[in-house]
C-alpha cells in the first residue's frame, strides 16, 4: 500500500505511528509554515525550514531505541538553548552538512530506519497569512490563533507568502503512484490546508488514481475552528482547493465524557462529532462518510486511534 499523508503537528505524527504497522511505503508531506517556538528560532537564525513537525514525523516513523527517541525529543531547560529540542538541532546540523533538505532528510531516514519518508511541503521560505471575516490580515502562523481569539472574528481563508510555492518533484511522483492519500488530522488552517495551497497539489490529488481520505479532528481548535462541525471542516478544505478533492471522510461519532473533556473545554475547545444531518449533506456532495469511535485517550490527552484508522485504510486497499 503506497500511502501519501498531508498534515503537520502532533495529529500527523500520531497517525503515522499507526500506519507504519501496515505499510513501509509512507510519504509524509509536512507543512513548513511554522514560525513559532524553537523551530521559529532556527528558521530565523539559520535561514532553514522549521524542523519541528518534520522531527515529530521522523520520530513517529522511526525504528530506533527508546533512549534515542528520548534524546530526539529532549528540550533544553537553561541557557541559550532553553526551549530548543535536540532533534531540531540534529536536523539543522544535517542540513548544514549536506547543503540541502532533500539530501539531509534522505540521510536522516537511513539513520533512523524510517518506515517511509518525510518531505517538506515546499523548499521555499513560506509564511502563512490569514484573512479574517472583518477584513483584517494576519501574517505568521504563531500569531493567527491568538489574534482571532482576541478579535472575536473568524478565519475566512488562508494563503501562502509567497503565493506561489512549488512542491518537491518527489512529492509529485509519490502522489501519482499513491494508492491512498490522506489529509489530516491536524490543525485545519495551520497544518492541513497549507499543504494544499502549494502549486498544483489539489489538481494532482484530484487526478490521482488514489482514493482520498480526510481524517477530521476530534476537537475544535480555539482561534481556528471555533464551533466547527465535520461539515465545516470539509467545506474549508474544498474552499481552498476544489470540489472533488475528498472521496471519504473519517469522522468520530462517539461522545466523550464531561470529565475527560474538562481540560479542553476550559481552553475553549469543543468536541467535533458527526451526525445524520452532516452525513446527508456530505453524501449529497458525493463524499462518503466512515463514522465510528476513533477516540484514544491517554493521560487525559484526546487523540485519534491510529491503529484503528490504519486497519481501516489497509482493509479498504485490500478490498479494491
ABEGO torsion letter per residue (X at the ends): XBBBBBEEEAAAAAAAAAAAAABABBBBBBBAABABEAAAAAAAAAGBBBAAAAAAAAAAABBBBAAAAAAAABBBABEAABGBBAAAAAAAAAAAAAGBAAAAAAAAAAAAGBBEBBBBABABBBBBBBBBAAGBBBBEAAAAAAAAAAAGBBBABBBBOBABBBBBAAAAAAAAABABBBBOBEBAAAAAAAAAABBGAAAAAAABABBBBBBBBABBBBGAABGBBAAAAAAAAAAABBAAABABBBBBABBBBAAAAAAAAAAGBBBBBBBAAAAAAAAAAGBBBBBBBABBBBGGBBBBBAAAAAAAAAAAAAAX
